[in-house]
Amino acid sequence: MAASSSSGSGFTYRPAPLAPLPPQLDPAYYDSSPEKRRAEAERLAIRARLKRQYLLQLSDPRRTQPIEDIAVTQWTYAKANALPHFRVNPKTSFLGAVFGIAPLAFWWYVFKTERVSRNMQSQRATGYLLVLVDSCGHLVEKEMHSADIWRHMKTSPTTFTAIISKHF
């Protein structure tokens, strides 16, 4: 970890005590050995030679055949024959569950909870506050749904007095 002064301000860079220096700021990241530099130069030379050869073929006015690009051929083969070379492993099983089953479970949960909340709201909207007189003459308040009112009137010995209010 090298501390260098920025130009003109005299400020010296010091990394934070608990944060490591990123590899891009580490001088060892850039100061590579001569063998690494030679190998990188060879790779760049090969890449430049292939690019020049491809551009010469592409701009040749006497060309009669299509240019065969090995990378495109390999990509097309891999795209066309993916299924025979597919292997089931934990990663693909996990990805299949995440992208196949999880969305279905998520939407099922969303629709189910939405339907339940809609049913609860509709039940609350049809509720009535009833005032009943029991056999002793006492007033009794009950909250009931519209279907339960008629059932209660048929089976209960109390007298149906009045519907006070409807809950919305």
N, C-alpha and C positions, 0 to 999 in steps of 0.2 A: 504494500500500500504506500504509494508515494504521495507526498503532499506537494502540490505545485502552486505557485502564486499566479493569480490571474493577472492579465495584462493591465498595468497602470494603477491598480487599486491597492496593491500590497496585501491583498487578502490571501491567506493560506487555507487551502482546502483540508479539512480534517473530517474523516467519516464519524458518524454518530457512534457512541460506545456500544449500543446494543444492535445496531443495524450493520450487516456485513456490506462490504464494498461490492457493487455490481461487477460482474466479470467484464463488462464493456469498459469500465474505468480502471481495471487492473492492468498495469503495464505488461505483465506477463502474457496477457491475452493478445497483445499486439507484437511483442518482441518474441517472435518464434525463431526456432533454430534454422540454420542454413538448409538442412534437409527438408524441413517443412516448406520453406520458401521455394526451393527448387521443385518440389512436387506440385505446389500450387501453380508455379510458372508453367510446368509441363501440362497440367490440366487446362490452363487458360489457352495454351498454344493448340492443344487438340481441339478445344471448343471453337477457337477462331478458325482453324483449318476446315472443320466440318461445316461451319457457318458459311465460309467462303465458297466451299464446294457446292453447297445447297443453293446459294444465291446464283452461282454460275449456271447451274442446271436450270434454275427457275427462269433466268433471263436469256436463255439460249433461244434464238429465233428459229433454229433448225431442228428443234426438239420435236419428235414424233410420238414418243411414249410418255405416259404420265410419270412424274417423279415419284420414286418409291421412298417414302419416309418411314424409317423403321419404327420410330416412336409412335406414329399414327397407326401403323399396322399392329403393333403390340397392344395399343390401347383398344383398338377395334376387336381384336381377338379376346382380350380379357373381358370386354363388355359383352360380347356374344356368348362366351363360355363361362360365365360366372357360376352358374348353378352346379355344373359337374365338379367344380373345384371348391365348393363351399363346405366348410367343416363346422359342425356344431361344437361349440365350446362355451364355457361360462360367460364370456363377454358377449357372444352373439345371442345367447339365451337371454341375458339381461337386457340387451338392446331390443330384442323382440318383445319382451314383456313391457319395457318402458314405452316403446312406440306403437305397440299393438294392443296390449291389454289395458294399460294405464289410461289412455284417452277414453276408452269405453267405460271404464269404472268411474272416471271423473264425470263424464256426461250423465251416466246413470244416477250418480249421487246428486248432481245439480238438478236434473229433472224430477227426481224423487222428492227432494227437499222442497222444491218449488211447488209441486203438487200437494204435498202435505201442508205447507203454509197456506196455499190457496184454500184447501179444505177447512183449515182452522179458521180462516177469515170468514168463509161462507157460513160456518157454524156459529161464529160470533155474531154475524149479521142477522141470523134468523132467531136469535135468542130473545125471549120476552121475560119481563119481570112481572110475576103474577101475585096478586093479593088474594089469598084464600081464607075462608072462615072454617076452622076445624069444628069438631063436634062439641067442644066446650065454649065456642063463641069467640075464640082468640083469633086475631089476625095473624096470618103466616105469609111471609114473602118468600117466593121461590123463583129461581131463574130456570127457565125451561126453553127448549127448542120447540118449534112449531109442531113437529110430529109428536112430541111428548105431551103437549097440552091436551090433545084429543085423547091420548091413551090414559092420561091422568083423570080426565073428566069421566071416562067410562068406568074406571076401576076404583076411584077414590070416593069415600063417603062424604068428603068435604064438599061444600058448596062453592061453585065457581063464582067469584064476585066480580072482579074487574081485571083487565089488562092495563097495567099502569104505563109502561113505556117499552118501546122496542130498542134493543141495543144495536147500534150500527158500528 
